[in-house]
Amino acid sequence: MCGAIHFHPPVAYVYNPLHYARAPYEKYIRTFGSGPKRVIFLGMNPGPWGMAQTGVPFGDVVTVREWMGVSGPVHPPPHMHPRVIVRGFETTRVEVSGTRLWGLMKKRFGGPNQFFRTHLVVNYCPLLFLDREGRNVTPDKLNRADRDVLERECDAHVRAVIQALEPEWLIGVGKFATGRLEAVQQEAGSSGQILGIPHPSPASPLANRDWAGAVTSILSKAGVWSP
C-alpha cells in the first residue's frame, strides 16, 4: 500500500526494496521472523546502502550475506538517482548504521540464531526517499499531508507485527521510531514496554561516541539485557 502513495517535494525518488529486493527480504523474514519474540527493534526506514540494497533492515551487504546467510536476486528499480544506484549484493558501499547495529548484535550474541531466537529487527517504513540531489529524506521530513497518509499505513504494519510477535520490549531506534511505537502500542493491545535508544547513524553526534557501549548500558539498566 505504501508504494501506491504519491509523494510531493522534497521527495523526488522513492525506492521500495520490498518489491525489487523481495527475495532476500522474504528469506530474512522466513528464516528469522517466526514468533513470538521477546524484543523487537524498530528502525525508521531503509538506508541507501543497507536495506535499499539487500532488503534487510539495517542490512549492510557483508552482514546480511556472511553472518545471516541471506542473499537473493535484487532487481534495481527503474527510476534511480545517479548518486544512489542499487547494485544489490554487488554494492561496495558501507551502511554505517547497519555495521554499528549488527556489529553490536554479533558481539553480544555470537551467531544469528542466538540473536533471532528472541529478537527481531524491523523497519517502520519500507520506503527510501531521496530529493533531487540524491540526499536522504527521512519520514519526519516529508510533506505533512504525505506523512499523514504514510503513517496510517505504517502504523497498521507495526500494530500487526506487535500483535503477531507479542514482544515484552519494543525498542525504538531513534526518536522517530520510538514516537511511532508510543502512538500505536495502545491500539495494538500490547503490554510491551517501550524504550528508545540512539540511532546509529553517523549523522547523530551521540552515535559517534561509543554507540554500542551506550546502547548496551541503556538496555542493561532497563532489564532488556543482562548486565
Contacts in CASP RR format, 6 or more apart in sequence:
PFRMAT RR
TARGET T0000
AUTHOR 0000-0000-0000
METHOD contacts of the structure
MODEL  1
MCGAIHFHPPVAYVYNPLHYARAPYEKYIRTFGSGPKRVIFLGMNPGPWG
MAQTGVPFGDVVTVREWMGVSGPVHPPPHMHPRVIVRGFETTRVEVSGTR
LWGLMKKRFGGPNQFFRTHLVVNYCPLLFLDREGRNVTPDKLNRADRDVL
ERECDAHVRAVIQALEPEWLIGVGKFATGRLEAVQQEAGSSGQILGIPHP
SPASPLANRDWAGAVTSILSKAGVWSP
1 153 0 8 1.000
2 16 0 8 1.000
2 125 0 8 1.000
2 126 0 8 1.000
2 127 0 8 1.000
2 150 0 8 1.000
2 153 0 8 1.000
2 154 0 8 1.000
3 14 0 8 1.000
3 16 0 8 1.000
3 19 0 8 1.000
3 127 0 8 1.000
5 146 0 8 1.000
5 149 0 8 1.000
5 150 0 8 1.000
5 153 0 8 1.000
7 14 0 8 1.000
7 129 0 8 1.000
7 142 0 8 1.000
7 143 0 8 1.000
7 146 0 8 1.000
8 143 0 8 1.000
8 145 0 8 1.000
8 146 0 8 1.000
9 131 0 8 1.000
9 143 0 8 1.000
10 131 0 8 1.000
10 132 0 8 1.000
10 137 0 8 1.000
10 141 0 8 1.000
10 142 0 8 1.000
10 143 0 8 1.000
11 129 0 8 1.000
11 130 0 8 1.000
11 131 0 8 1.000
11 137 0 8 1.000
11 142 0 8 1.000
11 143 0 8 1.000
11 146 0 8 1.000
12 81 0 8 1.000
12 130 0 8 1.000
12 131 0 8 1.000
12 132 0 8 1.000
12 134 0 8 1.000
13 79 0 8 1.000
13 80 0 8 1.000
13 81 0 8 1.000
13 84 0 8 1.000
13 129 0 8 1.000
13 130 0 8 1.000
13 131 0 8 1.000
13 134 0 8 1.000
14 127 0 8 1.000
14 128 0 8 1.000
14 129 0 8 1.000
14 130 0 8 1.000
15 46 0 8 1.000
15 52 0 8 1.000
15 77 0 8 1.000
15 80 0 8 1.000
15 84 0 8 1.000
15 86 0 8 1.000
15 127 0 8 1.000
15 128 0 8 1.000
15 130 0 8 1.000
16 77 0 8 1.000
16 126 0 8 1.000
16 127 0 8 1.000
16 128 0 8 1.000
17 25 0 8 1.000
17 46 0 8 1.000
17 51 0 8 1.000
17 52 0 8 1.000
17 53 0 8 1.000
17 54 0 8 1.000
17 55 0 8 1.000
17 126 0 8 1.000
17 128 0 8 1.000
18 25 0 8 1.000
18 55 0 8 1.000
18 126 0 8 1.000
19 77 0 8 1.000
20 74 0 8 1.000
20 75 0 8 1.000
20 76 0 8 1.000
20 77 0 8 1.000
20 86 0 8 1.000
21 51 0 8 1.000
21 52 0 8 1.000
21 53 0 8 1.000
21 54 0 8 1.000
21 55 0 8 1.000
21 74 0 8 1.000
21 75 0 8 1.000
21 86 0 8 1.000
21 88 0 8 1.000
23 72 0 8 1.000
23 73 0 8 1.000
23 74 0 8 1.000
24 54 0 8 1.000
24 55 0 8 1.000
24 56 0 8 1.000
24 64 0 8 1.000
24 70 0 8 1.000
24 71 0 8 1.000
24 72 0 8 1.000
24 74 0 8 1.000
24 89 0 8 1.000
25 55 0 8 1.000
25 56 0 8 1.000
27 70 0 8 1.000
27 71 0 8 1.000
27 72 0 8 1.000
28 55 0 8 1.000
28 56 0 8 1.000
28 64 0 8 1.000
28 68 0 8 1.000
28 70 0 8 1.000
31 68 0 8 1.000
31 70 0 8 1.000
31 116 0 8 1.000
32 68 0 8 1.000
32 112 0 8 1.000
32 116 0 8 1.000
32 120 0 8 1.000
33 116 0 8 1.000
33 120 0 8 1.000
33 165 0 8 1.000
35 120 0 8 1.000
35 164 0 8 1.000
35 165 0 8 1.000
35 166 0 8 1.000
36 165 0 8 1.000
36 166 0 8 1.000
36 167 0 8 1.000
37 118 0 8 1.000
37 119 0 8 1.000
37 120 0 8 1.000
37 165 0 8 1.000
37 166 0 8 1.000
37 167 0 8 1.000
38 118 0 8 1.000
38 119 0 8 1.000
38 167 0 8 1.000
38 168 0 8 1.000
38 169 0 8 1.000
39 118 0 8 1.000
39 119 0 8 1.000
39 120 0 8 1.000
39 167 0 8 1.000
39 168 0 8 1.000
39 169 0 8 1.000
39 171 0 8 1.000
39 224 0 8 1.000
40 119 0 8 1.000
40 120 0 8 1.000
40 121 0 8 1.000
40 122 0 8 1.000
40 161 0 8 1.000
40 162 0 8 1.000
40 165 0 8 1.000
40 167 0 8 1.000
40 169 0 8 1.000
40 170 0 8 1.000
40 171 0 8 1.000
41 101 0 8 1.000
41 119 0 8 1.000
41 120 0 8 1.000
41 121 0 8 1.000
41 122 0 8 1.000
41 171 0 8 1.000
41 172 0 8 1.000
41 173 0 8 1.000
42 122 0 8 1.000
42 123 0 8 1.000
42 124 0 8 1.000
42 158 0 8 1.000
42 170 0 8 1.000
42 171 0 8 1.000
42 172 0 8 1.000
42 173 0 8 1.000
42 177 0 8 1.000
42 180 0 8 1.000
42 181 0 8 1.000
43 57 0 8 1.000
43 58 0 8 1.000
43 121 0 8 1.000
43 122 0 8 1.000
43 123 0 8 1.000
43 124 0 8 1.000
43 172 0 8 1.000
43 173 0 8 1.000
43 174 0 8 1.000
43 177 0 8 1.000
43 199 0 8 1.000
44 123 0 8 1.000
44 124 0 8 1.000
44 125 0 8 1.000
44 138 0 8 1.000
44 139 0 8 1.000
44 173 0 8 1.000
44 174 0 8 1.000
44 176 0 8 1.000
44 177 0 8 1.000
44 199 0 8 1.000
45 123 0 8 1.000
45 124 0 8 1.000
45 125 0 8 1.000
45 126 0 8 1.000
45 127 0 8 1.000
45 128 0 8 1.000
45 129 0 8 1.000
45 138 0 8 1.000
45 139 0 8 1.000
46 52 0 8 1.000
46 55 0 8 1.000
46 57 0 8 1.000
46 123 0 8 1.000
46 126 0 8 1.000
46 127 0 8 1.000
46 128 0 8 1.000
47 95 0 8 1.000
47 97 0 8 1.000
47 128 0 8 1.000
47 136 0 8 1.000
48 84 0 8 1.000
48 93 0 8 1.000
48 95 0 8 1.000
48 128 0 8 1.000
48 130 0 8 1.000
48 136 0 8 1.000
49 60 0 8 1.000
49 91 0 8 1.000
49 93 0 8 1.000
49 94 0 8 1.000
49 95 0 8 1.000
50 56 0 8 1.000
50 58 0 8 1.000
50 59 0 8 1.000
50 60 0 8 1.000
50 61 0 8 1.000
50 95 0 8 1.000
50 97 0 8 1.000
50 98 0 8 1.000
51 57 0 8 1.000
51 58 0 8 1.000
51 59 0 8 1.000
51 123 0 8 1.000
51 128 0 8 1.000
52 84 0 8 1.000
52 86 0 8 1.000
52 128 0 8 1.000
53 59 0 8 1.000
53 61 0 8 1.000
53 74 0 8 1.000
53 86 0 8 1.000
53 87 0 8 1.000
53 88 0 8 1.000
53 89 0 8 1.000
53 91 0 8 1.000
53 93 0 8 1.000
53 95 0 8 1.000
54 60 0 8 1.000
54 61 0 8 1.000
54 64 0 8 1.000
54 65 0 8 1.000
54 70 0 8 1.000
54 74 0 8 1.000
54 88 0 8 1.000
54 89 0 8 1.000
55 64 0 8 1.000
55 74 0 8 1.000
56 64 0 8 1.000
56 68 0 8 1.000
56 70 0 8 1.000
57 121 0 8 1.000
57 122 0 8 1.000
57 123 0 8 1.000
58 95 0 8 1.000
58 97 0 8 1.000
58 98 0 8 1.000
58 101 0 8 1.000
58 102 0 8 1.000
58 121 0 8 1.000
58 200 0 8 1.000
59 95 0 8 1.000
59 98 0 8 1.000
59 102 0 8 1.000
60 94 0 8 1.000
60 95 0 8 1.000
60 98 0 8 1.000
60 99 0 8 1.000
60 102 0 8 1.000
61 88 0 8 1.000
61 89 0 8 1.000
61 91 0 8 1.000
62 99 0 8 1.000
63 98 0 8 1.000
63 99 0 8 1.000
63 102 0 8 1.000
63 103 0 8 1.000
63 106 0 8 1.000
64 70 0 8 1.000
64 71 0 8 1.000
64 89 0 8 1.000
65 71 0 8 1.000
65 89 0 8 1.000
67 102 0 8 1.000
67 106 0 8 1.000
67 111 0 8 1.000
67 112 0 8 1.000
68 112 0 8 1.000
69 112 0 8 1.000
71 89 0 8 1.000
72 89 0 8 1.000
74 86 0 8 1.000
74 87 0 8 1.000
74 88 0 8 1.000
74 89 0 8 1.000
76 85 0 8 1.000
76 86 0 8 1.000
76 87 0 8 1.000
76 88 0 8 1.000
77 86 0 8 1.000
80 86 0 8 1.000
81 130 0 8 1.000
81 134 0 8 1.000
83 133 0 8 1.000
83 134 0 8 1.000
84 128 0 8 1.000
84 130 0 8 1.000
84 134 0 8 1.000
96 200 0 8 1.000
96 201 0 8 1.000
96 202 0 8 1.000
97 199 0 8 1.000
97 200 0 8 1.000
97 201 0 8 1.000
97 202 0 8 1.000
97 207 0 8 1.000
98 200 0 8 1.000
100 200 0 8 1.000
100 207 0 8 1.000
100 211 0 8 1.000
100 212 0 8 1.000
101 121 0 8 1.000
101 173 0 8 1.000
101 200 0 8 1.000
103 212 0 8 1.000
104 211 0 8 1.000
104 212 0 8 1.000
104 213 0 8 1.000
104 215 0 8 1.000
104 216 0 8 1.000
105 115 0 8 1.000
105 119 0 8 1.000
107 212 0 8 1.000
108 115 0 8 1.000
108 216 0 8 1.000
108 225 0 8 1.000
109 115 0 8 1.000
109 119 0 8 1.000
120 165 0 8 1.000
122 161 0 8 1.000
124 139 0 8 1.000
124 154 0 8 1.000
124 157 0 8 1.000
124 158 0 8 1.000
124 176 0 8 1.000
124 177 0 8 1.000
124 180 0 8 1.000
125 139 0 8 1.000
125 150 0 8 1.000
125 154 0 8 1.000
127 150 0 8 1.000
128 136 0 8 1.000
129 136 0 8 1.000
129 137 0 8 1.000
129 138 0 8 1.000
129 139 0 8 1.000
129 142 0 8 1.000
130 136 0 8 1.000
130 137 0 8 1.000
131 137 0 8 1.000
138 176 0 8 1.000
139 147 0 8 1.000
139 150 0 8 1.000
139 154 0 8 1.000
139 176 0 8 1.000
140 147 0 8 1.000
140 176 0 8 1.000
142 150 0 8 1.000
151 180 0 8 1.000
154 180 0 8 1.000
155 180 0 8 1.000
155 183 0 8 1.000
155 184 0 8 1.000
155 187 0 8 1.000
158 180 0 8 1.000
158 181 0 8 1.000
158 184 0 8 1.000
158 188 0 8 1.000
159 184 0 8 1.000
159 187 0 8 1.000
159 188 0 8 1.000
162 170 0 8 1.000
162 184 0 8 1.000
162 185 0 8 1.000
162 188 0 8 1.000
162 189 0 8 1.000
162 190 0 8 1.000
163 188 0 8 1.000
163 189 0 8 1.000
163 190 0 8 1.000
166 190 0 8 1.000
167 190 0 8 1.000
167 192 0 8 1.000
168 192 0 8 1.000
168 193 0 8 1.000
169 192 0 8 1.000
169 193 0 8 1.000
169 195 0 8 1.000
169 222 0 8 1.000
169 224 0 8 1.000
170 181 0 8 1.000
170 185 0 8 1.000
170 190 0 8 1.000
170 192 0 8 1.000
170 193 0 8 1.000
170 194 0 8 1.000
170 195 0 8 1.000
171 194 0 8 1.000
171 195 0 8 1.000
171 196 0 8 1.000
171 197 0 8 1.000
171 219 0 8 1.000
171 224 0 8 1.000
172 178 0 8 1.000
172 179 0 8 1.000
172 181 0 8 1.000
172 194 0 8 1.000
172 195 0 8 1.000
172 196 0 8 1.000
172 197 0 8 1.000
173 196 0 8 1.000
173 197 0 8 1.000
173 199 0 8 1.000
173 200 0 8 1.000
174 196 0 8 1.000
174 197 0 8 1.000
174 198 0 8 1.000
174 199 0 8 1.000
175 196 0 8 1.000
175 199 0 8 1.000
177 196 0 8 1.000
178 194 0 8 1.000
178 195 0 8 1.000
178 196 0 8 1.000
181 194 0 8 1.000
182 194 0 8 1.000
185 192 0 8 1.000
185 194 0 8 1.000
193 222 0 8 1.000
195 218 0 8 1.000
195 219 0 8 1.000
195 222 0 8 1.000
195 224 0 8 1.000
196 218 0 8 1.000
197 214 0 8 1.000
197 215 0 8 1.000
197 218 0 8 1.000
197 219 0 8 1.000
198 204 0 8 1.000
198 206 0 8 1.000
198 207 0 8 1.000
198 211 0 8 1.000
198 214 0 8 1.000
198 215 0 8 1.000
199 207 0 8 1.000
200 207 0 8 1.000
200 211 0 8 1.000
201 207 0 8 1.000
202 208 0 8 1.000
206 214 0 8 1.000
216 225 0 8 1.000
219 225 0 8 1.000
220 226 0 8 1.000
220 227 0 8 1.000
END
